[in-house]
Amino acid sequence: MDWTEPKRPSWFNLRVVAWALFDLGATIFSMLAISRYLGPWVVDEKGGTEAELNLSMSLSMAIAAILQILLSPISDEWGRRRVFVIFFTIVCAAACAGMSGAPTLGTGLLLFVVANIGYQVASVFYSAMLDDVSDERHRARVSGIGVGLGYVGSIIGLLLSEKLVRPDINLYSPVFEFTAVAFFVFALPLFLFVPEKPSLVRLNFAQSLTNSIGAFATTLRRVWLHRELLFFFIGCLLALDAVHTVIFNMALYCKTVVGLDPVKPVELPFWSGVGTGGPFQVSEMNLFLITSTVCAIFGAFGIGHIADKTDHYRMLLAILVLWMVALVLAMFSVQRTLFWLIGPLFGLALGGIWTVSRAYLLDICHPEERGQMFALYGLVGRGAAILGPAVWAGVVTLFRPEIGERKAYRLAIGAMLLLMALGFWVILLARPRSRQSWRRWVS
């Protein structure tokens, strides 16, 4: 054997772990500061309304979308992504920590808008850094590590939040300070240990700012002319409509249709309660969500490994099929026990779709435009968070007076199944023409 031959680089290393830990911290923020406690904090603790909550969310998403469009071409031309991750993560953590001591609802909502902008924009550039820590052979596996650790963050957040909030007296503020610290701590390894690959083009910031809008318009034209990218983004928009809507409404669906109790405590004997010596307790609803999240972790790791061994595109199609199977079962299931099996199926599909879609996007986009492409991917996700919930609300509102609430919810699941099927059909048209198809269309 020629011992002077360089060894094949390992795909699992310090850079990968440091990059993936960011996902863990970001998902703690998403779970606690957005999904779980923002609503109760606004309505119950601060005396606000759902309208104020939704307006703040919409405003933050709109500003984040504009910043993504403006800054993603700058990051590609400037050859820098980590600096944007660092800056917007610090902005997010600082604003989130400030929410704990906000004296008024208006101040608190303004801080939330800033925090969510920081989170959304930092996440785009973080995803674009996947190419800095992986190669073509291992992208899905590395992406899966990030997604899997992200779901670990969800579980950690759900469990620890039980000791931080006091629902009995409507006290939720302490959770925001904890969330800010956790996000920053888990993002710190990326700041310190993940160098960027050298860029082919390096301009100064002023030149990049001048060229940013024109560069993004050029990217849109290239997407329009590039079949794989065009149909990938359209298909993801339809499929993610269903994904986001199921996530938003899963707890309500479980309560209304399945009958899971959101208050009844369930003991976790493997976790001793802090300061009590007894078993840790969570609600039956939270236990279902934690169980599904554990399966999402296995889905992220396992599906990512299989995708790298086979083909990212075919695995993406397989995951969409898995989603459709889970939606069919959820729509027609009538037994409560069966739904405890459907939840983990959703978890597997959820972990897989984020893992493989990021890896496949890197396969079909030009390396010097990955920041812009992931910004478009982020915009697709933001758009998907609008259409799907509107369809769900329309179906439930229209049919609930005629057929009852439970059947109306089942029809809403059927509407999500239709969106997922349309997304699957469109992504069938995104079949890659070659392994590195960007070589055919970029000049």
N, C-alpha and C positions, 0 to 999 in steps of 0.2 A: 504494500500500500504506500502511496506517496503521502508521507506525513506533512509535506509542505503545502498540500492542497487545502485551501481555506474550508473550514467547516460550514455546513449549511446553517444559516442564522436561525435561532429559535424564535418562534412567534410569540412565546410567552416570556416576557422579560419585565424589567422595572418600568420601562416606558409605557408598556401596555397597562400594567397595574395602575400607574400614576394617572394615565389618561382615563381609565375606566372608573376610578374612584370619584372623578368629577360627576359622573352619572349618578352615583350613589347619593352624593350631596344634593344634586339638582332635583332628584326625585323626592327626597325628603321635603324640599321646599314645595314642590308641586303638590305632594300629598297633603301636607299640613297647612301651608299658607294659602293654598288655593282650594283644593278639592274638599278638604274635611272641615276646616275651622273658619274660613273667611266668612261664609254666610252667617253662622251663629254669632261671630264676633260683631258683624255689622248690625244684624237685626236685634239680637238679644242683649248683647253687652252695651253697644253704642246707641241703640234705639233708632237705627236707620231703616231703610226700606229696601225691598228687592230691586226696585227701579234704580236706586242709587248704586247698589251693588253691581247690577248688570251694566249700567252706564260706565262705571269705572273700569270694568273688565273690557268693554268694547273700546273705550278710549285708549287703554294701554295696548291692546292688540293692534289697533290702527297705527299708533305711533311706532310700535315695534316693527310693523310691516314696512313702514316708510324707511326706518333706519336700516333694515335689512337690505332694501333695494339700493339705498345710497351707499352703504358701507361695504357690501359684498364685492363690488367691482374694485373698490379701493384695496381691499385685502388681497385680491388676486394680483393686481398690478404692483402693489407695494411688496408682495411676497410675504405678508405677515397675517397670521390669524390669532396666534397666542396672545398678542397684546390686546386684541379686542375681547378675548375670553377673560383675561385678567381684569381689564377695566370694567366691563359690564357685570362681572361677578361681584366685584367690590361694591359697585353701585347697588346691586340687588341686596347684598348682605347688609349694607349700612341702612338702606331704607327699610328693610324688613325688621331689623332690630329696633328702629325708631318707632315702628307701629306699636310695640309693647307699651311705650310711654306716651303715645299720642294723646293730647289733652282733649281733642274734639274729634267728632266723626269726620269732618272735612279734612283735617290734618292727616288723620289716619288713612283716608281713602287716597289722598294725594301721595302719601308715602307708598301705598300699595301700588298705585299706577307706576311710580318710579321703579319699585322693586320688580314688578312683573315685566316691565320693559327690559330691565337688566337681565332677568332670567331668560326671556324669550330670545333676545339678541345673542347673549353668550352661548346659548344652546346651539344656535346655527353654526357659529364659528367652531365650537367644540366638535360638532359632527364632521365638519370639513377637515378637522385635524386627524380623522381616522386614517387618512392616507399617510400621515407622518409617522404612524406607529405600526403600520401593517404593509404587507405586499399583496399582490393579486391572489396568491394561494391561500392567504389566511384572513382576508378581510372580514368574512362573515363570522369567523370564530372570534376575532378580536371585537367586532361589533357586538357579538353575543355576550362577551364578558361585560361590556359596558351596560347593555340592557339588563343583563342578569343582576349585576350589582345594583342597578337602579331599583329593581324590584325588591332587593334586600333592603334598600333604603326605605321603601314603602312600608315594609313590615316593621322595621326599627321605629319609624315614625309613628305608626299606629299603636305600637306597644308602649313606647315611652310617653306618648301624649296622654295616656290614661293617668299618669302621675303629675302632669303639668297643668291640666285644666280642671275647673270646678263647674260642671254643667248645672249643679244644683243651685249655684248662686250666679250663674251666667258670667263666669270669669274665664276668658279664653286668651287674654293678652299675653301671658307668660310664654305661650307656645311660639310666638313670633321671634322672641329673642333667642330661644333655643334653636329654632330653625335657621336663623341667620348665622349663628356660630357654627352649626353643623355643616351648612353649605360651604362656608369659607374654609373650614378645616379640611374637608374632604376634597376641595378644589386645590388646596395648596400644593399637593404633590405634582399636579399638572404644571403649575406655575414654575416649579423648581426643576423637574426632571424630564420634561418632554420638549426636546428641541425640534425646530421645524426643519423640514427638508429645504435645501436652497432652491430658490425660485429661478426660473429662466429669465424673468424680467423683474427688475427692481427699480422703481421710480420713487421719488420722494413724495411725501404726503400731499403737498400742494398740487403736484402734477396729477396724482391719482385722483384727488378730489375733482379736479377740472374734467378728467376723462370719465368719471364714474357713471354719469347718466347715459352718455353715449355708449359706453361699454355694456351697460345692462340692456339697452335697446338692441345692441348687436347680439347679445346672448338670446334675447327673446326671438329675434329673427332666425337664429341658428336652431333654436328648439323647434320653431315652426317648420323648418326645412328638414329636420332630423327625425325620422319616423320613430326610432326607438325612444328618444326623449319625449317627444310630443305625446305619444300614446301612454308612456309610463306616467307622466304627470296627470293626464286626464283620468287614467285608470285609478291612480292613487287618490285623486280627489273623490271619486265615487266610492271607492272601497273605504277610505278613511272617514267619509261621512258616516258610514255604518259603524265603524270602529269607535269613533269618538262618541257617537250617540248612545251606543250600548254602554260605554264606560260611564257617561253622565247619568244614565237612567237605570243602571243595574240595581242599585240599592232600592230604588222605588219599585222596580219591577219585582224584586225578590220579596218585598213587603206586601205588595198588592196582589200579585198573582201566586207566588210560591208560599207566602205566609211565614217568612222568616221574621223573628222578633228582633227589632232594633234596640231593645232595652234589656231583655232577659239575659242575666249573666251566665257565662259558661266558664268553668274553671280550666286553667291550663296548668296541670300539676308539674310540668317540667320547668315552670318559671315561678320562682318564689317571689311573692309580693314584697316590694321594697318597704322595709320598716314594719311589716306585719308578720312575716314568717310563714304566712299562709300561701295557698296557690294564687297565682295571678288570674284575674277574671277579665274577660272581654264579653261584649254582647254577642249574641248568636249571629247577628248580621256581620259584625267585624270578623268573627271567626270564619265565616264563609268567604269574605273578601281576602283574608290572610291565606286561607287554603288555596284559593284561586291564584293568588300572587306567588305562592311557592311553586305552583305548576308553571307559572309564567317564567320563573327563574330557570327551571329545567328546560322549558321551551327555548329560551334565549341561548343557553349554552349548547344544548343538544342539537337544535335545528341549525345553529351557526356552524357547528362541526360538520354535520351532514352536508350542508350547502357547499362548504369549501371542498369536500370530498367529491361532490357530484357536480352541480351547476346552480349558480345563483338564480338564474331566470326560472328554471324548472321548479326549484324549491319555492320561489315566490308564488308560482301558480298553485303548487300543492298547499301552501298555507291559506290561500284564498278559498280553496276547496274545503279545507278544514273549518274555516270560518262559516261557510255555507252550511256544512253539516251541523255545526253547533247551533246556528240560528234556526234551522229546521227543528232540531230536537227541543230547543227552548220554546219555539212557537207552539208545538203540539204536545209537550210534556204535561201530564196531569198529576203525576205523583211527586210529592215533595222529596222523597228519597232520591229519585232520578236526577233532580236538579243539583244535588250535591256532586253528581258526576259530570253534569253539563258545565258547571262552574270551572272545574279544572281544565275542561276542554277549551273553554274560552281563554283560560290562562295560557295554555300552550300556544294557541293561535296568536294571542296578543304578543307574547314574547318573541315569536317567530317573525311577525310581520315587520317590527321595527328593526330587528337584526338583519334580515335579508334585504329589505328594501334599501337600506343605506349602502350595503355592499354592492348591490346591483347598480345603483346610481353611479358609484365610482367606476364600475366596469364600462359604462357607456358614455361618460362625460370626459371632456378633455381635462388633463390634470391642471392646466393653468386657469381653468374656469370652475374648479370645484367649489370655491366659496360662493360664486353666483348660483351655481346649480343647487347647492344646499339651501341657499336663501329662497330660491323658487320652491324647493321642497318644503321649506318652512311655511311659505305663503300658501301652498296647497293645504298644509295642515291647518292653518288658520281659517282658510275658506271652508274646509271640511267641518270645522267647529261651528259653522253658521247654518249651512243648508240642512244637514242631517237632523239636528234638534228641531228645526222648523218643520220638517216633514213629520217627525214623531209627534210634536205638539198638535199639528193639524189633524193627523189621523185620530189621535185620542180625543180631541175636542169634537171632531165631526161625528165619530161613531159611538162615543160613550153614552149619549142620551138614548140611542136606538138599541144597542146590544149589551150595554152594561160595561163597567170599568174593566173587568178582567179580560173580557173578549176584545175590548178596544186596545188594550195593551198587547195582546197577542197579535192583532192586526198590525200594530206599530212594529213589532218584531218582524212581521212579514214584509213590511215596507223596507226595513233595513236589509232583509234578505234580497230584495229586488235590487237595491243599490249595490250590494256586494256582487251580485250576479252580473250587473252591468259593468262594474269595475273589472271583474274577471274577464269578461268578453273583450273589453278595450285593451287590457294588458296582453291578451293573446296576440293583438296586433303589434305589440312592442317587441316581438321576437327579434333578438339581436342578429344582425347579418354577419358579425364576426366577433371574436373575443374582445378586440379593442376597436370597436366600431368608430370611435372618434377619429381614428386615423383617416377614415374615408371622407370625412366631411369638413375637417378643419384645414385651413390653409395658413 
